[in-house]
Amino acid sequence: MREKEKFEGTNSLELRVSELEKKLQEIKFKMESQKAEKKSFFKILRNRLTN
């Protein structure tokens, strides 16, 4: 019985880790998207100010 409990605990831990990894990837993607938007915004703003 204890071996089964250990396995189930490990399995749930692996699931939690994989869920966290997915969330981290989503956060990284969002951050990169926001950086790109910020850069393009400032590029447009700079072009408007110089023209």
Backbone as CSV, one residue per row, in Angstrom:
resi,resn,N_x,N_y,N_z,CA_x,CA_y,CA_z,C_x,C_y,C_z
1,MET,0.830,-1.202,0.000,0.000,0.000,0.000,0.874,1.265,0.000
2,ARG,1.928,1.254,0.787,2.777,2.445,0.858,3.470,2.716,-0.471
3,GLU,3.848,1.661,-1.185,4.469,1.862,-2.494,3.496,2.564,-3.439
4,LYS,2.230,2.163,-3.372,1.224,2.795,-4.219,1.068,4.266,-3.847
5,GLU,1.046,4.564,-2.555,0.932,5.950,-2.111,2.129,6.771,-2.575
6,LYS,3.333,6.194,-2.509,4.519,6.898,-2.966,4.411,7.201,-4.454
7,PHE,3.957,6.214,-5.224,3.834,6.396,-6.663,2.806,7.475,-6.976
8,GLU,1.675,7.440,-6.324,0.630,8.436,-6.563,1.118,9.828,-6.184
9,GLY,1.862,9.918,-5.093,2.413,11.203,-4.681,3.396,11.726,-5.700
10,THR,4.238,10.850,-6.226,5.210,11.240,-7.238,4.499,11.684,-8.498
11,ASN,3.477,10.944,-8.873,2.728,11.265,-10.087,2.077,12.640,-9.967
12,SER,1.467,12.907,-8.830,0.808,14.203,-8.669,1.839,15.328,-8.630
13,LEU,3.012,15.053,-8.059,4.074,16.052,-8.034,4.555,16.345,-9.448
14,GLU,4.706,15.301,-10.257,5.124,15.486,-11.652,4.082,16.299,-12.421
15,LEU,2.808,16.037,-12.145,1.749,16.808,-12.806,1.806,18.272,-12.404
16,ARG,2.024,18.518,-11.127,2.101,19.903,-10.651,3.295,20.620,-11.267
17,VAL,4.425,19.914,-11.372,5.616,20.515,-11.967,5.361,20.830,-13.434
18,SER,4.731,19.903,-14.152,4.461,20.160,-15.573,3.473,21.314,-15.742
19,GLU,2.505,21.424,-14.846,1.571,22.555,-14.903,2.304,23.872,-14.656
20,LEU,3.227,23.864,-13.695,4.001,25.077,-13.415,4.884,25.444,-14.595
21,GLU,5.471,24.446,-15.242,6.305,24.718,-16.409,5.474,25.345,-17.528
22,LYS,4.255,24.845,-17.719,3.372,25.427,-18.736,3.045,26.876,-18.402
23,LYS,2.749,27.145,-17.132,2.432,28.512,-16.718,3.623,29.435,-16.912
24,LEU,4.836,28.938,-16.598,6.037,29.744,-16.792,6.248,30.069,-18.260
25,GLN,5.998,29.109,-19.133,6.115,29.356,-20.566,5.118,30.411,-21.014
26,GLU,3.899,30.346,-20.497,2.890,31.353,-20.835,3.319,32.738,-20.368
27,ILE,3.861,32.813,-19.159,4.306,34.094,-18.613,5.450,34.654,-19.451
28,LYS,6.406,33.793,-19.804,7.535,34.244,-20.633,7.034,34.755,-21.973
29,PHE,6.093,34.051,-22.575,5.540,34.472,-23.865,4.855,35.827,-23.742
30,LYS,4.065,36.001,-22.681,3.379,37.275,-22.471,4.373,38.412,-22.265
31,MET,5.437,38.143,-21.504,6.447,39.169,-21.255,7.145,39.559,-22.553
32,GLU,7.472,38.572,-23.379,8.129,38.860,-24.651,7.193,39.648,-25.568
33,SER,5.917,39.304,-25.546,4.937,40.032,-26.352,4.827,41.480,-25.894
34,GLN,4.803,41.677,-24.589,4.704,43.033,-24.053,5.945,43.844,-24.391
35,LYS,7.126,43.204,-24.345,8.351,43.905,-24.719,8.295,44.330,-26.176
36,ALA,7.824,43.443,-27.037,7.730,43.763,-28.465,6.750,44.909,-28.695
37,GLU,5.613,44.881,-28.002,4.631,45.962,-28.132,5.211,47.284,-27.646
38,LYS,5.935,47.229,-26.556,6.536,48.436,-25.989,7.559,49.023,-26.959
39,LYS,8.391,48.153,-27.528,9.393,48.623,-28.484,8.729,49.253,-29.700
40,SER,7.695,48.594,-30.219,7.030,49.134,-31.410,6.319,50.448,-31.080
41,PHE,5.750,50.562,-29.890,5.087,51.800,-29.485,6.082,52.951,-29.451
42,PHE,7.235,52.713,-28.817,8.228,53.778,-28.721,8.836,54.101,-30.085
43,LYS,8.933,53.099,-30.938,9.436,53.342,-32.290,8.471,54.254,-33.054
44,ILE,7.182,53.972,-32.953,6.167,54.805,-33.608,6.178,56.207,-33.017
45,LEU,6.239,56.292,-31.700,6.251,57.595,-31.024,7.471,58.412,-31.441
46,ARG,8.612,57.780,-31.484,9.842,58.471,-31.886,9.744,58.954,-33.327
47,ASN,9.192,58.119,-34.191,9.026,58.527,-35.595,8.085,59.722,-35.727
48,ARG,7.033,59.747,-34.932,6.083,60.861,-34.987,6.718,62.158,-34.473
49,LEU,7.551,62.025,-33.462,8.185,63.217,-32.897,9.254,63.776,-33.814
50,THR,9.939,62.922,-34.550,11.014,63.405,-35.422,10.485,63.908,-36.761
51,ASN,9.301,63.488,-37.144,8.751,63.909,-38.450,7.897,65.122,-38.334
